[in-house]
């Protein structure tokens, strides 16, 4: 698919999707999630910890195919 077509698809998608930019609360939850995972010996990639922290911050389920998110306490995941 040419780049210009993808650009239009992304732009159309962003018209219907909300963005959840990280803030101080997200940073605090990031630290909490990382500490919880370290405590149970199940660290996951840092970028995924940011994703999990954002989902927890807004009390949203996380739709994913990555099984390692199941290790995150108090995170609801939905299989995609």
Residue pairs with C-beta under 8 A, 6 or more apart in sequence:
20 54
20 57
20 58
22 30
22 50
22 53
22 54
25 57
26 50
26 53
26 54
26 57
27 53
29 53
29 54
29 56
29 57
30 49
30 50
30 53
32 53
33 49
33 52
33 53
33 56
33 72
33 73
34 43
34 46
34 49
36 72
36 73
37 43
37 44
37 49
37 71
37 72
40 71
42 68
42 71
44 52
44 68
44 69
44 71
44 72
48 66
48 68
48 69
49 72
51 62
51 69
52 62
52 69
52 72
52 75
54 60
55 61
55 62
55 75
55 76
56 72
56 74
56 75
60 76
61 76
61 77
61 78
62 69
62 75
62 76
62 77
62 78
63 77
63 78
63 79
63 80
64 77
64 78
64 79
64 80
65 79
65 80
69 75
69 77
70 77
